[in-house]
Amino acid sequence: MSRFFLSLIFVLFLAGGVYSGSLFYFTVKDIVAHAQIPSLPNLHLPIPPISGGSEGSGEGVVRERDLPVWEKKERVNILLLGVDKREGEHGPWRTDTIILGTIDPKSKTAGMLSIPRDLWVPVPGYGENRLNSANFIGDRDKYPGGGPALAMKTVEYNFGVPVHYYVLVDFDGFEKIIDTIGGIDVNVERTLHDEKYPDPSPDDPNRVKTIHFEAGLQHMGGKAALEYARSRKSTSDFDRSRRQMQIVLAVREQALRLNLIPRVPELMVTLADTVQTDLQPGNIITLARLAGEIEQENLKSAVIDYNMTVEHVTPNGAWVLLPIREKIRPAVEELFTSPTPPSPPSPQPQEVPVEQIDRLAQEGAKIVVQNGTPTANLDAQTAAFLKKQGYHVVEFSNADRFDYPQSIIIDYTGKEYTIQSLAVLFNVTPENIRRSPNLKSEVDIRLIVGQDFVLPSSP
């Protein structure tokens, strides 16, 4: 039993570190007290249509979440959002911390990507803005699923990976979690001195104070760990991102050292109200068991830093970071692309079996083809190829982006034979078959052609 709980803490801190104590609370409450857990927000909701806009405006074709229900076999990605929410304050809030965690059951690997809050990116439906504004805008405008849903969609839109779940934690919760586990040990790589650390009070919201950390191994309670993770005036945002990753790993190490069973009641009371999430207890338990099988060397982390961004001042005078996508893409692919066997040879034109034509005709699946690559006219060429194979293509166009590394199938109505035959033809992995039931959809399947597909040559 102790190993189970340690594995549980491991996977939750792995996926986002600072928020895991509260998830631990929800799971323990279900297992130990056999109580009915309140329904958590379900973000697998349709998103209203977004009209097409100019390239780069962030207003591409993003009609719905297009996310699958996790089947415990494919990679699962979890977005950690940290907000500067203080007692007595009312939102909406921008996200001070943005970390995307991933766990792959097949390869037994996991990873974390720290994303700078000032990254200037398209927010779907709202044009370009800082990434940390997505949560604020979503809450302000009552976006379906709230701020976290728009933050997930924005990360998904800009990095080309599905985001299945989110966890949002405030900084008071961060302090409580670390204090509850007895603090953490952090190796401060170099002295940190900040004379302008925010220390607001009811009388002076702009008050600051001085914080100081000597280089070397330091034991930190919740308050000190928060100060170490948040300090930014004397260093860069990139340094701050690395310190946040340090905190995540330090919390994980501390959690693994603890026998948490005697402290379950304390954890339940202390951490009950610190987190908002759409992860359900069943998912957490499965992820916990998986975590016990992941070795330390299979845990990777990366920070989008100054090598992958360019400083920029917007026309409104705002300082932001422009992403260098060709440098970010390899880091994303390394963390979020599962090792796969060599791709089979590209499909070659051949006579289509009569049985396939008949079964495709029986299902009558209406297919939209979209080009997610830089190759011009690939949507039209692929549509023509599929029609020769017996598929019913009703529309073709460009996708919302041109940097999809792999092809993606979005299933709206469950035409399984067509879906599976397309998956074989385009070498689509299970995690890239998105289930998005929509009985009112005018089409059955949307196929986004990725860079892994090579159109067969003419006979």
C-alpha positions in Angstrom: 0.0 0.0 0.0 2.8 2.4 0.8 4.3 1.8 -2.6 1.0 2.6 -4.2 0.7 5.9 -2.5 4.3 6.8 -3.2 3.7 5.9 -6.9 0.6 8.1 -6.8 2.5 11.1 -5.5 5.3 10.4 -8.0 3.1 10.6 -11.0 1.2 13.6 -9.9 4.3 15.6 -9.0 5.8 14.3 -12.3 2.9 15.7 -14.2 3.1 19.1 -12.5 4.7 18.9 -9.1 3.2 21.7 -7.2 -0.4 20.8 -7.7 -0.2 17.1 -6.9 -1.0 17.2 -3.2 -4.6 18.2 -3.9 -5.1 15.5 -6.5 -3.7 13.1 -3.9 -6.4 14.4 -1.6 -9.2 13.7 -4.1 -8.0 10.1 -4.7 -7.4 9.3 -1.0 -10.8 10.6 -0.1 -12.4 8.3 -2.6 -10.3 5.2 -1.6 -10.2 5.7 2.2 -13.5 7.4 3.0 -15.6 5.8 0.2 -17.3 9.2 -0.2 -19.0 10.5 -3.2 -16.6 12.9 -4.9 -18.2 16.1 -6.4 -18.3 16.2 -10.2 -15.2 18.0 -11.5 -15.3 20.3 -14.5 -15.5 18.3 -17.7 -13.8 20.2 -20.5 -14.6 17.7 -23.2 -17.2 20.1 -24.6 -17.9 21.4 -28.1 -16.3 24.8 -28.8 -18.4 27.2 -31.0 -17.2 27.7 -34.6 -14.5 30.3 -35.1 -14.5 32.2 -38.4 -11.5 32.0 -40.6 -9.0 34.9 -40.3 -5.8 35.9 -41.8 -2.8 33.7 -41.4 -1.1 34.2 -38.0 -4.2 35.9 -36.5 -5.0 32.9 -34.3 -8.4 32.6 -35.9 -8.0 29.4 -37.8 -10.4 26.5 -38.2 -10.7 25.3 -34.6 -14.3 24.0 -34.3 -14.0 21.9 -31.2 -11.7 20.4 -28.6 -11.1 17.3 -30.7 -9.7 15.4 -27.7 -10.1 11.6 -27.0 -11.2 10.0 -23.8 -8.0 8.6 -22.5 -8.0 4.8 -22.9 -5.0 4.2 -20.7 -2.8 3.0 -23.7 -1.9 6.2 -25.5 0.3 9.1 -24.3 -1.5 11.5 -21.9 -0.6 15.2 -21.7 -1.5 17.4 -18.6 -1.2 21.2 -18.5 -0.1 22.7 -15.2 -1.2 26.3 -14.7 -0.1 28.4 -11.7 -2.0 31.6 -10.9 -1.1 34.4 -8.6 -4.4 34.1 -6.7 -4.4 35.5 -3.2 -6.9 35.3 -0.4 -9.6 37.9 -0.8 -8.9 38.6 -4.4 -11.2 37.9 -7.3 -10.3 36.8 -10.8 -9.8 36.3 -13.6 -6.1 35.7 -13.4 -3.2 35.3 -15.7 -1.0 32.2 -15.4 2.4 32.8 -13.8 3.5 29.2 -14.4 2.9 27.1 -17.5 4.2 23.6 -17.6 3.1 20.8 -20.0 3.6 17.3 -18.6 3.5 14.1 -20.5 3.4 10.3 -19.7 3.6 7.6 -22.4 2.5 4.1 -21.2 4.0 2.3 -24.2 7.6 3.5 -23.9 7.4 4.1 -20.1 8.7 7.6 -20.5 7.6 11.0 -19.1 8.6 14.6 -19.6 7.9 18.2 -18.7 8.1 21.3 -20.9 8.3 24.8 -19.2 6.8 27.5 -21.4 7.5 31.2 -20.8 4.4 33.2 -19.8 5.4 36.1 -22.1 5.5 34.0 -25.2 3.6 36.0 -27.9 1.3 33.5 -29.7 -2.1 33.2 -31.4 -4.9 32.6 -28.9 -7.6 30.8 -31.0 -10.4 33.2 -31.7 -8.7 36.3 -30.1 -5.6 37.1 -32.2 -2.1 37.4 -30.8 -1.4 37.8 -27.1 0.8 36.7 -24.3 0.3 33.0 -23.6 -0.4 33.8 -19.9 -3.5 35.8 -21.0 -5.4 32.7 -22.3 -6.7 31.7 -18.9 -7.6 35.3 -18.1 -9.5 35.8 -21.4 -11.3 32.4 -21.1 -12.6 33.2 -17.7 -13.4 36.8 -18.6 -15.4 35.9 -21.7 -17.0 32.7 -20.2 -15.4 30.5 -22.8 -16.8 27.0 -22.7 -14.8 25.2 -20.0 -13.4 28.6 -18.7 -9.9 29.9 -18.7 -8.2 26.5 -18.5 -10.0 25.3 -21.6 -8.8 28.3 -23.6 -5.3 27.8 -22.2 -5.3 24.2 -23.2 -6.6 25.0 -26.7 -3.9 27.7 -27.1 -1.0 25.4 -26.1 -2.5 22.7 -28.4 -2.8 25.2 -31.2 0.7 26.5 -31.0 2.7 23.3 -30.1 0.9 20.7 -32.2 0.3 18.3 -29.4 -3.0 17.3 -27.8 -3.6 18.5 -24.2 -5.9 16.0 -22.5 -6.2 17.4 -18.9 -5.4 20.5 -16.9 -4.6 21.3 -13.3 -4.7 24.8 -12.0 -3.1 25.8 -8.6 -2.8 29.1 -6.8 0.3 30.1 -4.9 -1.2 29.7 -1.4 -1.8 26.1 -2.3 1.8 25.8 -3.5 3.0 26.9 -0.1 0.6 24.6 1.8 1.7 21.5 -0.3 5.4 22.0 0.4 4.9 22.8 4.1 2.7 19.7 4.4 5.4 17.4 3.1 8.0 19.0 5.4 9.8 21.2 2.9 12.2 20.4 0.1 15.9 20.3 -0.5 17.0 22.5 -3.4 20.5 22.9 -4.8 20.8 26.7 -5.5 23.2 26.8 -8.4 24.2 30.4 -7.9 23.4 33.1 -5.3 20.0 34.7 -5.9 19.5 38.2 -4.6 16.2 40.1 -5.5 15.5 43.5 -3.9 12.1 43.9 -5.7 10.3 40.7 -4.9 6.5 41.5 -4.8 5.1 41.6 -1.2 1.7 43.3 -1.6 -0.4 44.3 1.4 -3.9 45.6 1.7 -2.5 49.2 2.2 0.2 49.0 -0.5 -0.4 46.6 -3.4 3.0 47.6 -4.9 5.1 46.9 -1.8 8.3 44.9 -2.4 10.9 43.2 -0.2 14.4 41.7 -0.5 15.0 38.0 -0.8 18.3 36.2 -0.8 19.4 32.6 -1.4 23.0 31.6 -1.0 24.5 29.1 -3.5 24.5 25.5 -2.3 22.0 23.0 -0.9 19.1 24.7 0.9 16.2 23.3 2.8 13.1 25.4 1.9 9.6 25.6 3.4 6.6 26.6 1.2 7.2 30.3 1.5 10.9 30.2 0.6 10.3 27.7 -2.2 7.6 30.0 -3.7 10.0 33.0 -3.5 12.8 31.0 -5.1 10.4 29.9 -7.9 8.9 33.3 -8.6 11.8 35.7 -8.3 12.4 37.4 -11.7 13.7 40.9 -11.2 17.3 40.1 -10.7 17.4 37.2 -13.3 15.6 36.3 -16.5 12.3 34.6 -17.0 14.2 31.7 -18.4 16.2 31.3 -15.2 12.9 31.4 -13.3 11.5 28.6 -15.5 14.5 26.4 -14.7 14.1 27.1 -11.0 10.5 26.1 -11.2 11.5 22.8 -12.8 14.0 22.4 -9.9 11.2 22.8 -7.5 9.0 20.2 -9.3 11.8 17.6 -9.1 12.7 18.5 -5.5 9.1 18.0 -4.4 9.0 14.7 -6.2 12.2 13.5 -4.4 10.7 14.6 -1.1 7.4 12.8 -1.7 9.2 9.6 -2.6 11.1 9.7 0.7 8.0 10.0 2.8 5.7 7.4 4.2 2.5 9.3 3.7 0.0 6.9 5.1 0.0 8.3 8.7 -0.4 11.8 7.3 -3.5 11.1 5.1 -5.9 13.1 7.4 -3.5 16.1 7.5 -3.1 16.0 3.7 -6.9 15.8 3.2 -7.6 18.8 5.4 -4.7 21.0 4.3 -5.0 20.5 0.5 -8.7 20.2 0.0 -9.3 23.6 -1.7 -6.1 24.4 -3.5 -6.6 22.9 -7.0 -9.0 23.0 -9.9 -8.7 20.1 -12.3 -10.6 17.8 -14.7 -8.6 14.7 -13.9 -10.8 12.1 -12.4 -9.7 9.7 -9.6 -9.7 6.7 -11.9 -7.2 8.4 -14.2 -5.0 9.3 -11.3 -4.9 5.8 -10.0 -4.0 4.4 -13.4 -1.3 7.0 -13.9 0.1 6.3 -10.4 0.5 2.6 -11.2 2.2 3.5 -14.5 4.6 5.9 -12.7 6.0 3.1 -10.7 7.3 1.6 -13.9 9.1 4.7 -15.2 12.8 4.9 -14.4 14.6 8.1 -13.5 16.6 8.1 -16.8 13.3 8.1 -18.7 12.2 11.4 -17.2 13.1 14.3 -19.4 12.5 18.1 -19.1 13.1 21.1 -21.3 12.7 24.9 -21.0 11.8 27.1 -23.9 14.5 29.6 -23.3 16.4 32.5 -25.0 17.8 30.1 -27.7 14.2 29.5 -28.9 12.8 33.0 -28.6 13.4 36.6 -29.7 12.7 39.7 -27.6 10.1 42.0 -29.2 8.2 45.1 -28.4 4.6 45.2 -29.7 3.1 48.3 -31.3 1.4 48.9 -28.0 4.7 49.0 -26.2 4.5 45.6 -24.5 7.7 43.5 -24.1 7.1 39.9 -25.3 8.9 36.9 -26.6 8.5 35.7 -30.1 8.8 32.0 -30.6 11.4 30.6 -33.0 9.3 27.7 -34.1 11.9 25.8 -36.0 14.0 25.6 -32.8 11.1 24.9 -30.4 9.8 22.0 -32.6 12.7 19.6 -32.0 12.3 20.0 -28.2 8.5 19.4 -28.4 9.0 16.3 -30.6 11.6 14.8 -28.3 9.3 15.1 -25.3 5.9 14.4 -26.9 6.5 12.0 -29.7 6.5 8.4 -28.8 9.3 6.1 -30.2 7.8 4.3 -33.1 9.0 1.5 -35.4 10.2 2.5 -38.8 7.4 3.7 -41.0 6.1 1.3 -43.6 6.8 2.2 -47.2 4.7 4.9 -48.7 1.4 3.5 -50.1 1.7 2.8 -53.8 -1.1 3.1 -56.3 -2.8 -0.3 -56.8 -6.1 -1.7 -57.7 -8.6 -1.1 -54.9 -10.4 -4.3 -53.6 -14.1 -4.4 -54.5 -14.8 -5.3 -50.8 -13.2 -2.1 -49.6 -15.2 0.1 -52.0 -18.4 -1.6 -50.9 -17.7 -1.2 -47.2 -16.7 2.4 -47.6 -19.9 3.0 -49.6 -22.0 1.3 -47.0 -20.6 3.7 -44.3 -20.8 6.7 -46.6 -18.5 8.7 -44.3 -18.2 12.3 -45.4 -14.5 13.3 -45.1 -12.8 16.7 -45.0 -9.1 16.7 -45.9 -6.9 19.4 -44.5 -3.2 20.1 -45.4 -1.1 20.4 -42.2 2.2 20.6 -44.0 4.2 23.3 -46.0 3.7 21.3 -49.2 1.4 23.4 -51.4 -1.8 21.8 -52.7 -1.3 18.6 -50.8 -4.9 18.8 -49.6 -6.2 18.7 -53.2 -3.8 16.0 -54.2 -4.6 13.9 -51.2 -8.4 14.3 -51.8 -8.0 13.2 -55.4 -6.0 10.1 -54.2 -8.6 9.2 -51.6 -11.5 9.5 -54.1 -9.7 7.0 -56.3 -9.5 4.7 -53.3 -13.3 4.8 -52.8 -13.4 7.4 -50.0 -16.2 10.1 -50.0 -14.3 13.4 -49.8 -16.6 16.3 -49.6 -14.1 19.2 -48.9 -10.4 19.9 -48.8 -8.5 23.0 -47.5 -5.5 24.1 -45.5 -5.4 23.2 -41.8 -5.0 25.8 -39.1 -1.2 25.3 -39.1 1.4 23.9 -41.5 3.6 22.2 -38.9 1.8 19.0 -38.0 4.5 16.4 -37.7 2.0 13.5 -37.9 -1.3 13.0 -39.5 -4.4 13.3 -37.3 -7.9 11.8 -37.7 -10.9 13.5 -35.9 -13.9 11.2 -35.6 -17.3 12.9 -35.2 -19.8 10.0 -35.8 -18.1 6.7 -35.3 -17.6 5.4 -38.9 -15.1 2.8 -37.7 -14.2 1.0 -40.9 -13.4 4.2 -42.7 -11.5 5.5 -39.7 -9.4 2.4 -39.3 -8.6 2.1 -43.1 -7.5 5.8 -43.1 -5.4 5.1 -40.0 -3.5 2.3 -41.8 -3.2 4.3 -45.0 -1.8 7.4 -43.2 0.1 5.5 -40.4 -2.0 7.4 -37.8 -1.1 6.3 -34.2 -3.9 5.6 -31.7 -3.3 8.8 -29.7 -3.8 10.8 -33.0 -7.3 9.4 -33.6 -9.4 12.0 -31.7 -12.9 11.1 -30.7 -15.1 14.1 -30.7 -18.8 12.9 -30.9 -21.0 15.5 -32.5 -24.2 14.0 -33.9 -25.1 17.4 -35.5 -21.8 17.5 -37.5 -22.1 18.0 -41.2 -19.1 15.7 -41.7 -18.1 12.4 -40.3 -14.3 12.6 -40.3 -11.7 15.3 -40.5 -8.2 14.2 -41.8 -5.3 16.5 -41.1 -2.4 15.4 -43.3 0.9 15.6 -41.4 4.5 15.7 -42.6 4.9 11.9 -42.0 2.7 11.2 -45.1 4.1 10.9 -48.6 1.6 11.0 -51.4 2.0 7.9 -53.6 3.4 8.4 -57.1 1.3 8.0 -60.1 1.5 4.5 -61.6 
